[in-house]
Amino acid sequence: MNMTSEQVHWVFGAGLVLFSLAMLVHAERGIKSRWPEFLVAGALLVAGLALIFDPLLHGMAAPKDYAAETAQHIGLGLLLLAGSGAEFYRMAKRRRGLVWRLPICLILLAASAAFFTHAQHGADVPMLVLVAQHRFIGATLLVMAIGGLLSSDKREGAPGPAPGLLTLLLGLELLLYTEGRSLLGTPHGGHAAMAEPTSPAAEHR
């Protein structure tokens, strides 16, 4: 599909924002249908598949030094698929308690660790910017994991707004992700946008 690294992050972010809005509506209004209970499992499924097929999304637009990141993405994608299966089962069977929440919490912890140690490729912004962005995402996933461990299952009604708000934050972090370009494909002012100064002599050649 020849999508750049930034575009893949933005698509992920847009998807998470949509999932989060549905989660927040369910938390606020308590939708009577059961389908909102499977939103988390669905989000994990979509994200896991997207990470596994990440090389196909990039195609020829993949960064040159992308092998380590690809390996991390595929490993994380497999983890998310496992988490999706566990969450689908938990919701379908209405299993409650910490033991049943533990798989998804552990997977979120693993995903957090992956973002804290995420491999980086070259970009038009300083490496510090890339590292900081991934660590913010890792910190959000860590809060989600801890929240899941400390939360209590409600037997009636919709869950509180915290999961939806954290998912919204994660989506916005991905939507704002940058490697020096904008949503319109124009430079943000990164290294690539900084043209080399031209000497007067060179201008008259």
N, C-alpha and C positions, 0 to 999 in steps of 0.2 A: 504493500500500500504506500510505501515511500513516505511514511510519516516521520517527522523529526522527533527527537527525544522530547522536546518541549511540547509538541502537539500531542504526543502520547500521554504526557502528564496532564494536559488540559482536558483530554477526553475522559481520562480516569476521574479527574476532579468534577467534571460536569455530571458524570454518572453518579458519583457519591452525593453530590448536592441534591439530585433528584431523589435518591433513596432517602436521604436525611429529611427532606421535606415531607415525604410520605410517612416517615417515622414520627415526625413532630405532629402531623395532623392526627395520627392514630393516638399519640400520647395526650393530645388536647381533647379530642372528641370521643375517643374510645370506639373506633369503628367496630361495628358488630360482627362483620365478616371475619373469618379466620385468616385471610390471606396476609394481613399486615404482620402477623406473627412470624411469617417466613421471610420478611424483608432482609434481616441480617444474613440469613443463610443464602438468599438470592444474591445479595451484594458480594458475599464471599465467593460464590460460584462464578459470577461474572468477572470479578477481579482475578481469581485464580486462573481462569481460562485465558484472560487477556495477557497475564504475565507469562504463561507458558507459550503462547503464540506471539510473544513480543517480537521475536526476530522477523516474523511475517509482517507485522505492523510497520516495522521500519523499512524492510526491503533494502533497496540500494541506498537509502538515506541513513542507514545505521552508522554511528560514529566508527572511526577506524579502530580505536582502542576500546572495543565494547565487549570483549570475550568474558572478562570477569563479571561484568554487570549482567550479561546474559545468563551466566551460570547462577548468579544470585537470584535473578528474576524467576528462572524456571524452578529452583528449589523453593522459593517463597510461594510460587503459584501452586505447587503440589501441596504445600502446607495449608494454603487457603482452601483448596479443594477438600482436604481432609476435614478442616474446620467446618466447611459448608455441609458436608455429610453428617457430621456430629450434631450440628445445629438443626438441620432438617429433622433428624431423628428425635432430638430433644423436644422440638415443637410439636411434631406429629404425635408423639406418645405422651405429651404433656408431662415430661419428666421435670422434677423440681429439685432444688437443693444444690449445694456447692459442687458435689461430685459430678453432676451433669453439666454445670457451667464451666468446670475446670478445663476441658479440652479447648474450648474457644478462648479462654483466658490465657492458657499456655501458648496457643498459636499467636495471639496478639503480642505476647511477650517476645516470642521468637521473631515476629515481624518487626517489633520495635528494635530489637538487637540488630536485625539486618539493616535497618535504616541508619542506626548509629555507626555501623561499620561498612556502609555502602561504598562500593568501588566507584570511582569517578572517571569520566573521560574528559578530554579537552573541550573547552567551551570559550565563549567570548566574554566571560566574566571571570574574576579571580576565583581560584579554587576554594577560598574561604567562603564565598557566597554559595557555592554548590554544597559544601559540607554543612553549612549552617541550615540551608533549606531542608536537607535530608534529616538533620538532627531535630529540627522542629517537628517534622512528621513523626520521627521516632518517639519523641516526647509525647505527642498526642496519642499514639498507639499505646504507650506505656500507661498513660492515665486511663485509657479505655480498659486495659487489662486489669489494672488495680481496681477500677470501679466495678468491673464484673466480679472480681473476687470478693469485694466488700458488700455488694448489693444483696438484697433479699428478694426472693421470688414472690410476686403478688399472685394470690389465687384468683382474684377477681379484677376486672378492669384492665386498662392499658398500662404499659410501663411508663415511668416518669420521663421527662423530657431530656435527661442527661445523655442517653445514648444517641438520640437524634442530634442534639447540639454538638456533641463531639464528632459525630460523623459529618455534620455540616462544616465544622472547623477543618477537618481533614480534607474535605472536598475543596474548600477555599484555598488551603495551603497548596494543593496541587494545581488549582486554577491560576494561582499567582506565581507558580514556579517559572523561573526564567534562566536561560543560559545566554542571555544577551540579546534576545530578539523579542518582538511584541506579538500579540495575537494577529496583527496585520502583516507579520513577516519583516518588519522594519527594525533596524538596530535600536536598542535601548540606550546606547552610549557605552556599550561594552568595548572590549579590546578591538573587535573587528570594525566597530563604528568609528574608531579613532584613526583618521587618515594620517599618513606620514606627512609632515610639513614639506612643502615644495619650495626649493630655493629659487630665487629670481633667475639664476642662470639656467636652471632646468626648464623654467617656463618658456624660455626663448629658444630652446633647442628645436 
